[in-house]
């Protein structure tokens, strides 16, 4: 049981890091979308918007997994 708790704690920290990194990447994509550049065309704007939204979706997925792991960790500790 102690091994299972350690594994869950490692998963929680890993998924939190992944979520934070994806949030940072999404921020950079969004900045690329909103900053005015002369060479940027419509296709590039759409691509940056889709990439930003996709990264935000994966960020939400990572934090959802963290929430589930924390629930499992609480159940194991009881």
Residue pairs with C-beta under 8 A, 6 or more apart in sequence:
1 76
4 76
5 73
5 76
5 77
8 69
8 72
8 73
8 76
9 73
11 65
11 69
12 66
12 69
12 70
12 73
15 62
15 63
15 65
15 66
15 69
16 62
16 63
16 66
18 62
19 59
19 62
19 63
19 66
22 55
22 56
22 58
22 59
22 62
23 55
23 56
23 59
25 55
26 51
26 52
26 55
26 56
26 59
29 48
29 51
29 52
29 55
30 48
30 52
32 48
33 45
33 48
33 49
33 52
